[in-house]
Amino acid sequence: MRIALDAMGSDHAPEVDVAGGVRAARRFGQEIILVGRREAIEKELAKHDTAGLALSIVHASQVVEMGEHPSRAVRQKSDASMVVGLKLVREGQADAFVSAGNSGGVLAAALASAGRLGRIPGVLRPALSTVIPTLTDHPSFLLDIGANTDCKPEWLVQFAIMGAVYARKVLGIANPRVALLANGEEDIKGNQAVQVAHQILRQLELNFVGNIEGKDLPFGLANVIASDGFVGNVAIKTAEGIAKMLLTLLREEIKKRPLALLGGLLAKPAFKAAAAKLDYRQYGGAPLLGVNGIVVVAHGRSDALAIENAVRVAIEAIQGDLIGAIRQDIKNALETLGRAA
């Protein structure tokens, strides 16, 4: 496999991006194509032992910065690292693209730039996604988390279909439970788009379990949760903030009490295990679903471990033929709904 990695993407690029690429090349034995400013990449590579590793560089002179307007930036920067990386996928020179850069920029570049991949046939709108840790053996998968703030019912239905494919092919969940994120469990809850999507999903061959509320996200009641990008983004960022707050409060309160401090030392292995399960770096990144190629978006604050695991996600998506499976399931759903109509 050949994985194109945006070496200029993260908040601390190119240092952590290159380090993550080196780690991934060593761990997975696949070719990593580092895309970005050659001189900067070579300087970082010199810090690592790369003997025997399949690493190469494709020069890209420009960078889409985090604060830039996504669509405008990719139009004006045709030689940006994310545009060049996506172009490698489009032209068959890479099997997947991974970036911890501007997520809106990656979406815009995948749909309308020199690196345009376009949409999978039948897909109406691509969706950004994320993995959510749960109290079960499997994480949940939430989409959309920001690409589409206002959604039509048909888009929500397709998000659910694509998420179910990802859960099967990459997360290894044989028959994923699929739900809509709403303000109540009842069928009549949610806005008009959610209510209509609910009725459509009942007609498909999905393990659709209905609506779930935001409070249900950590408990794994559904493996796949479909939402519009506004609600999904607010939900995931609220969850991240609360998790960080609880861990901070726990540390502060333990430090205030000598006996609690002793107990904390005894419980340290348990705390470390819990922190590892909540650590976004272990999940690496999440795919941009619906575009006609494997594209994985990592968090901007990613370190080398997160980049390494984002590459792992891309490899697993390739191995599971994620694009082919989404194409087939979307086609099957359109045929089913056509017959139902």
N, C-alpha and C positions, 0 to 999 in steps of 0.2 A: 504494500500500500504506500501511497505517497500523500502525505498530509501537508498542505500549505498552512503555515502558521504566521499570523500577523506579528512580526517582531516589534512593531511600533505601536501596539494597541493599548497596553495596560497603563495605569497611572504611573508606573515605574519602569516604563519601557526605555531602552530595550533590554535592560539588565535581567529582569525576572522572566521576560518572554523568551529570551535566548536560553537562560538557565533551565526553564521549563521544557524547552524544546530538546535540549541536550539530555535531560532526565528521561523524556519520553522516548527518544531514540535509543537510549540505553535499555530502558525497561521493556519496550515493545518490539524492538528490532525492526522497526519500519522506517522508511525514509521520511525525514522531516525537512521540508523546504522552508527556510526562513526568508520571509518577504519584508523588505524594508531597505533602509539606507545601508549600503554595503559596508562602508567604512565603520559605522557604529556597530554593526553586527559582528564584523571581524574582530573589533576591539573586545567585545564581550566574549566571543568564542575563544579568544586567546587565554581567558581565565580558566578554561575547563580542559580536562583531558578528553579529547574527542577521537582518540585513536580507534579505528575500526567501526565508528558510527556512521550511519548513512545520513549525513547532513549536507545540505547545499544551500546556496543563497541566490535569491532572485532580487535584483535591485529595484527599488521603488523610491523615487526621490521625494515624494510628498506624504504627508500624514493628515488624516482627518482627526482634529483635536476633539476632546470631550465636549467643549463648550460651543462648538460650531453647529450651525443649522444643518441637519443631516443631508437633506436632498440638495441644498445649495452647494454644500461642500463637495459632495461626490461629483456634481456636475462640473465644478470649477477645478477639481483636482483629479484629473484622469489618470495621473501616475501615483495616486495614493496607494499605500500598502494594501488596504482592504480591497480596493478596486483591482489591483494587479493580482492579488491572491485569488479572488473570485474568478478572474479571467483565466487563471491556470486551471480551475475546475471546469469552467465552460469549455475550454479547448482540450480537455482530456489529459492535461499534463499533471493534474493532481486529482485525487479521489475525494478530497474533503478540504474544507477551509475552516480554520479555527481563529477566532479573534476575541481579545478582551478589550476591544476598542469601543467607540461610540456605537451603541446597539442600534439606534435609529439610523446611523450611517451605514451599518452593515445591511440593514433591511433595504434602505434606499439603493445602495450599491448593487444588491442582489436583484433588484427589480428594474432599475433604470440607470445604468452606467455602462462604461466600456466592459465591465465584468458581468453584465446582466445574465442571470441564470433563468429568469422568468419563473412562472408558476407551473406546478405540476398540472397536467391537463385535468380540467374539471374543478380545480381548487379556485375558490372565489377570492379568498384573502389569506395570506400567510399569517402565522401567529408566533409571537415570542412566548417562550415557555420557561418554566423553572421546576426544579425538584424540591419537594417539601419534606423534611424529616417528619416521621410520625412515630407513634408508640408501638407500631406493628413491625413485622419483619421487612416490610417494603416501604419505601417512600411513596408519597403521592406526587402526582404530576399535574401542574396547574398551567393552563393556557386560556386566554391570552393574558400577558402581563404588561401590555403597553403599546403594542403595534396598532391596535384598533380600539379607540376609546368609545366610539358609538358603533354598535353592531346590529346587523340584520339577523333575524332568526336563523337563516340558512348558514350564515357564517358560524354561529355558535354550534350548530349541528356538525359542521365540518371540523371545527376545533375538537369536538368530542370524538369524532371518527379518527382524526389524525393522532390525537392523544392516546387513544386505545391501541393504535398500531404501535406507537412508540413504547407503550407499557409492555406489549407482548414481545416486540422484537429486541428491545434494548434492556428494559428493566426485568425481563424474564417472568412476567406475570401472565399466566396462561389465559385466564378469562377475566380481564380487569373490570372492576366495578366502575361505572361511569356515572357522573352526576353533574348537575348544573349548580353553580353558586348563586344562591338567592337569599332573600330576607325571611325565609320561612321554608319549612319542609313540605307544606301542602302544595298540591299541583297548581293552585290558583295564585301562589305567591310569585314575586318577581315582577319586573316590568313587562311590557307587552312582548318584547323580543324574547325574553326568557320563557314566558308562558307559551308562545307559539312554538319555540324550539323544543319545549318539553313534549308537546303533542307530536311533533315530527319524530323525535327520538324514540317514542313509543312504537313507531312503525318499523324501526330498523332492527337488524339482528345484532344488537349490542346488549351487553349486560348493564342496562340502564337502570339505576336505582332511584332516580328522581332527583329532588333538590336536596342540597345540604346547606347549612349556614356556616358563617365564618368561624364560629366556635368549634365546629366539627373538624376543621382542617388538620389539627395535630393528631387526631385520633384514628386516622386512616379509614374512615367510613367509606371512602371512595378512593380508588387508585388513580382515577383521572377526573379532574374537575375543569369544566369549561366555563368561561366567563368572558365578558367584554374586557377590553384592556384597561379601562378606567378602574373598575371594581377589582379586577385581578391585581393590578399594581398597588392599589391602596391596601388590599388584604395582605399581600406578601410583605410589604414594607412595614405594616403595622405589626405583623408577626415577628419580623426581624428585630424591630425595636423593643418589643416586649421581652423577647428571649434575652437580648442584651441587657435590658434593665434588670431582669430577674437574676442573671448571673452576677451582675455588679452588686446588687443588693445583698445577695447571699455572701459574697466575699467580704463586703463591708461589715455585715452583722457578725460574721464569724470572728473577724479581727477584733471586734469590740469585747468579746467574751473569752476569757482564758480557757474555760472548760470547753466551749464550743470550738476554740482553736485546736485543742487537743483532739476533739472528736473529728474536726475537719482533717487533721493529719491522718487519722485512721481511715477516714472515708475518701482520702485523696484518689485512690485507684478508681473508685466509683465516679467521682467527679470528672476525672480525666476521660473515662469511657463515655459519660453523658456529653461532655464537651465535644468529643470526637464525632458523636452522632449529629450534633448540631453544627459542626464545622462545614461551612459551604465549600471549603477547599477540597473536601473528600468527594464532592459531587462534580467539581470542575466547571462544568458549563452545561448549557441546555441548547437543544437544537432550535433553529429557526425553521419551523415546520410549514410546508406548503410550497417552498421554493424548489426548483427542479435541480437539486444538488444537496449534498450534505454540508450544512453550515452550522457550526457550533459557536455560540456566543458565551463568553466567560465574563465574570464580574470585572469591572474596571480596577478594583483593588486587589486583583489576583496576585498571588506570589507564585514561585516556581512550582510548588506542589499543585496549586490550582490549575496552572497551565498544563502540567503533566496530565492531570486527570481530565481536563477538557479534551486533550488529544485522545485519551482513552475512550471518551464518549463518542468521538468521531469514528474511531476504529470499530467500536461496537455497532454503530449505526451502519457502517459499510458492511460488516459481517452479517448483519441482520437484513440486508437489502431493504433498508427503511424506505427509500424512494419508491422502489417497485411495489412494496406492500401498500403504501399510501395510495399510489396510483390505482391499484386494484380495488382497494376498499372504497375509495371515492367513486369509482366507476360502478361498483356493485350497489352502493347507496343510491346513486342517481337512477339506476335501473329500477330499484325497488320502489322509490318514490314516484317514478314515472308510471309504474304499474298501478300504484295506489291511487294516483290521480285519475 
